[in-house]
Amino acid sequence: MGNLDVLVAWAGAGWNRLRGRDPERGDVPGWVMVTVMTAGLVVIIFGVFRDKITDAVSDAIDSVTSGTSS
């Protein structure tokens, strides 16, 4: 009888998930929106400050690698 209880609980959880009643389902549109907005901000910031960002990264790499001998 224990296996039947597990099967019924599993089937009930699956049915609730399909109908959108799962409390642990999460907010998929929310995290998608946050991801897209973050990517958009990165593109905008890089587009506006591209020269300054590349100069800063180049200067940082040069300052680290200038002390080593090749």
C-alpha positions, -999 to 999 in steps of 0.1 A, spaced: 0 0 0 30 23 5 39 23 -32 4 33 -41 5 63 -18 38 74 -34 23 70 -69 -8 90 -60 13 118 -44 36 119 -75 7 120 -99 -10 148 -78 22 168 -78 26 164 -115 -11 174 -121 -6 206 -99 25 215 -118 8 212 -151 -21 234 -139 3 260 -126 -4 254 -89 31 244 -79 44 269 -52 80 262 -61 75 268 -98 92 302 -99 87 333 -120 102 325 -154 92 357 -171 108 377 -142 142 362 -145 141 363 -183 133 400 -181 161 406 -156 186 388 -178 176 406 -210 177 440 -192 211 433 -178 224 423 -212 209 455 -227 226 476 -200 259 460 -207 256 467 -244 246 503 -239 273 510 -213 300 493 -235 287 513 -266 290 546 -248 322 540 -230 339 516 -254 372 536 -259 376 542 -221 369 506 -212 394 492 -238 420 518 -227 415 509 -190 418 472 -197 448 477 -219 465 498 -193 458 473 -166 472 444 -187 502 465 -196 509 474 -160 508 437 -150 529 423 -179 554 452 -181 574 439 -151 579 404 -166 607 395 -190 598 376 -221 
